[in-house]
Amino acid sequence: MIPLRRSLLTLALGLCLVLPSAAQNLPQAKPESVGMSSERLARLSATMKRAVDEGRAPGIVTLVARSGKVVHHESFGHLDRERSVPMPRDAIFRIASMTKAITTVAAVMLMEEGRLLLDDPVSKFIPSFEKTTVLAPATAAGGEPTSAPARRAITIRHLLTQTAGISYGTGALEAPYKAANVYMWYFADKDEPIAASIDRLAALPFEGQPGERYVYGFATDILGVVVEKASGLSLDEFFRTRIFQPLKMTDSSFYVPAD
């Protein structure tokens, strides 16, 4: 995988932005010189163009590289369709839940340093998770949710594998999650640190029992707070100093810098 030199991130699970300009620092090559097919890459271009022409996407950037050489880098459609601004090849994109990969890298780095273990309970780092509850199966659709104690502690392993039983607060959980201001995945508009939101989340019932099934939701946001507690750094500082700077991802940030 080619490190992206210019990317922008927002919170552990929230919106991320990426500038795919790695190609500017890599040599260009003919596809066949690295074992790839010009004819099949042309199919990729045609498919992306068709997606734009049919209105399924306003604009797209594609980048394919192999053996450290770029063999395909194209843009399609518009950056701003309403203003007819063409899509540049170094456009900014949100990468959304692909931030999970970066937060996971941070957690694994801390494991390598002995600061956390896969089977550590989350409550070791976030005490509010010591006793959690789970939505009772008998809760009627649209009714007031009832809860029961979780049968086991949530661990780091559960967070990494999305088996903590924690959703984004949909279905029967929607009302209490909205009331606690932790509904769904967007955090960038909050005026508080993510740890405060996660503490409120801990007091709410979760969708499933820890370790029993896959539930996609806030697990990686919680892992981001674990990274903060285990490292003594804010998540943005850890990303910047331990991941982005060593990889020369010099424009990476939670928000687009003014300059």
C-alpha positions in Angstrom: 0.0 0.0 0.0 1.4 3.4 -0.9 1.3 5.9 2.0 -0.8 8.9 1.2 1.3 12.0 1.6 -1.5 14.4 2.2 -4.5 13.3 4.1 -6.9 14.9 6.6 -8.7 13.0 9.4 -11.5 13.8 11.7 -12.0 11.6 14.9 -11.5 7.9 15.3 -14.6 7.0 13.4 -15.9 10.2 12.0 -15.2 12.0 8.8 -11.8 11.9 7.3 -10.3 13.7 4.3 -7.6 12.5 2.0 -5.6 14.2 -0.6 -4.3 11.4 -3.0 -1.1 13.2 -4.0 1.2 10.4 -3.3 1.5 10.0 -7.1 3.3 13.4 -7.3 6.2 11.8 -5.5 6.3 8.5 -7.3 7.7 7.6 -10.7 5.2 7.0 -13.6 5.5 3.8 -15.5 3.7 1.9 -18.3 1.3 -0.6 -16.8 2.9 -3.6 -18.6 6.4 -2.7 -17.2 5.1 -3.7 -13.7 2.9 -6.6 -14.9 -0.4 -4.7 -15.2 -2.7 -4.3 -18.2 -3.4 -1.1 -20.0 -6.5 -2.6 -21.5 -8.0 -3.4 -18.1 -7.1 -0.1 -16.6 -8.9 1.5 -19.5 -12.0 -0.5 -18.3 -11.6 1.2 -14.9 -11.5 4.6 -16.6 -14.6 3.8 -18.6 -16.5 2.6 -15.5 -15.6 5.7 -13.5 -16.7 7.9 -16.3 -19.9 6.1 -16.7 -20.6 6.5 -13.0 -20.2 10.2 -13.3 -22.2 10.5 -16.6 -25.1 8.5 -15.0 -25.1 10.8 -12.0 -24.1 8.1 -9.5 -21.1 10.2 -8.4 -20.3 13.9 -8.9 -16.6 13.3 -9.2 -14.0 10.6 -8.8 -10.2 10.3 -8.6 -8.5 6.9 -9.2 -4.9 6.0 -8.5 -3.3 2.6 -9.2 0.4 1.9 -8.4 2.5 -1.2 -8.3 6.1 -1.7 -7.2 6.3 1.9 -6.2 5.3 3.1 -9.7 2.1 4.9 -10.7 0.5 3.2 -13.7 -2.9 5.0 -13.6 -4.0 8.3 -12.1 -7.1 10.0 -13.4 -9.9 12.3 -12.4 -13.5 12.4 -13.6 -16.4 14.7 -13.2 -16.6 17.7 -10.9 -15.2 18.9 -7.6 -18.2 21.3 -7.4 -20.9 20.2 -9.9 -23.1 23.2 -9.3 -20.3 25.6 -10.1 -18.8 23.4 -12.9 -15.4 23.1 -11.1 -13.6 20.1 -12.6 -12.3 17.4 -10.3 -8.5 17.8 -9.8 -6.4 14.8 -9.3 -5.3 16.1 -5.9 -8.8 16.8 -4.6 -9.7 16.5 -0.9 -11.9 13.5 -0.1 -13.4 12.3 3.2 -12.3 8.7 3.9 -15.0 8.2 6.7 -14.7 4.8 8.4 -11.3 4.1 6.8 -10.0 6.1 9.8 -10.6 2.8 11.7 -7.5 1.5 10.0 -5.4 4.4 11.4 -6.8 4.1 14.9 -6.2 0.4 14.8 -2.5 1.0 13.8 -2.2 3.3 16.8 -3.6 0.6 19.1 -1.3 -2.1 17.7 1.7 0.2 18.2 0.7 0.5 21.9 0.4 -3.3 22.1 3.9 -3.6 20.7 5.1 -1.3 23.5 3.3 -3.3 26.1 0.9 -0.5 27.0 -2.2 -2.5 26.3 -3.2 -6.1 25.6 -5.9 -7.6 23.3 -7.8 -9.0 26.3 -7.5 -5.9 28.5 -10.9 -4.7 29.6 -11.8 -1.3 28.2 -12.6 -0.3 31.8 -8.9 -0.4 32.6 -8.6 2.8 30.5 -12.2 4.1 30.6 -13.6 3.4 34.1 -17.2 4.2 32.9 -17.2 0.9 31.0 -16.7 -1.3 34.1 -20.4 -2.1 34.2 -22.4 -1.9 30.9 -25.9 -2.9 29.9 -27.4 -4.5 26.9 -30.8 -4.0 25.2 -33.3 -6.6 26.4 -34.6 -8.8 23.6 -38.2 -8.2 24.7 -38.0 -4.5 23.9 -41.0 -3.8 21.6 -40.3 -1.9 18.4 -40.8 1.8 19.0 -41.3 1.2 22.7 -39.1 2.3 25.6 -36.0 0.2 25.6 -35.2 -2.0 28.7 -31.8 -3.3 29.5 -30.0 -6.1 31.3 -26.4 -6.3 32.6 -23.7 -7.3 30.1 -22.6 -10.9 30.7 -18.9 -10.1 30.3 -16.5 -7.1 30.1 -15.9 -5.4 26.8 -12.2 -5.9 25.8 -9.8 -4.3 23.4 -10.3 -7.4 21.2 -14.0 -6.7 21.0 -13.4 -3.1 19.9 -10.9 -4.1 17.2 -13.3 -6.7 15.8 -16.5 -4.7 16.1 -17.9 -7.4 18.4 -18.4 -5.2 21.5 -22.1 -5.1 20.7 -22.1 -1.4 20.3 -24.1 0.1 17.4 -24.7 3.8 16.4 -27.9 3.9 18.3 -30.4 2.9 15.7 -33.7 1.1 16.1 -35.0 0.9 19.6 -31.9 2.8 20.9 -32.5 5.9 18.8 -34.3 8.0 21.3 -31.9 7.5 24.3 -28.9 7.9 22.1 -30.2 11.1 20.6 -31.1 12.4 24.1 -27.5 11.7 25.2 -26.1 13.4 22.0 -24.2 10.3 20.9 -26.5 9.3 18.1 -24.8 8.1 14.9 -21.2 8.6 13.9 -20.6 12.3 13.4 -18.5 14.0 16.0 -16.9 17.0 14.2 -19.6 19.4 15.3 -19.3 18.7 19.0 -17.7 21.2 21.4 -16.2 18.7 23.7 -13.4 16.1 23.7 -14.4 12.7 22.4 -13.8 11.1 25.8 -16.7 13.1 27.2 -19.1 11.7 24.5 -17.8 8.2 25.1 -18.4 8.4 28.9 -22.0 9.3 28.2 -22.2 6.4 25.7 -21.0 4.0 28.4 -24.2 4.7 30.5 -26.5 3.7 27.6 -27.7 0.2 26.8 -25.8 -1.5 23.9 -27.3 -3.5 21.1 -25.7 -6.9 21.8 -23.7 -8.9 24.3 -19.9 -8.3 24.1 -18.2 -11.0 22.1 -21.3 -12.7 20.7 -21.8 -11.1 17.3 -20.6 -8.4 14.9 -22.3 -5.0 15.5 -20.9 -2.1 13.5 -20.8 1.1 15.5 -18.9 3.2 18.0 -16.2 0.6 18.8 -13.4 2.4 17.1 -14.3 5.7 18.6 -14.0 4.1 22.0 -10.7 2.6 20.9 -9.5 6.1 20.1 -10.1 7.1 23.7 -8.2 4.0 24.8 -5.3 5.2 22.7 -5.4 8.6 24.4 -5.5 7.1 27.9 -2.8 4.4 27.2 -0.4 6.9 25.5 -1.0 10.0 27.5 -1.5 11.9 24.2 -4.6 13.3 22.5 -5.6 11.2 19.5 -4.6 13.9 17.0 -1.2 14.3 18.7 -0.6 10.6 18.6 -1.6 10.4 14.9 0.6 13.4 14.1 3.8 12.5 16.0 3.7 8.7 15.8 2.1 8.0 12.4 1.8 10.9 10.1 5.1 12.6 10.6 7.2 9.4 10.3 5.3 8.6 7.1 5.7 12.2 5.8 1.9 12.6 5.8 2.7 16.3 6.5 -0.8 17.7 5.7 -2.7 15.2 7.8 -5.0 16.8 10.4 -8.4 16.4 12.0 -9.5 19.5 10.1 -8.3 21.3 7.1 -5.6 23.8 8.2 -6.2 27.5 7.3 -3.1 27.6 5.1 
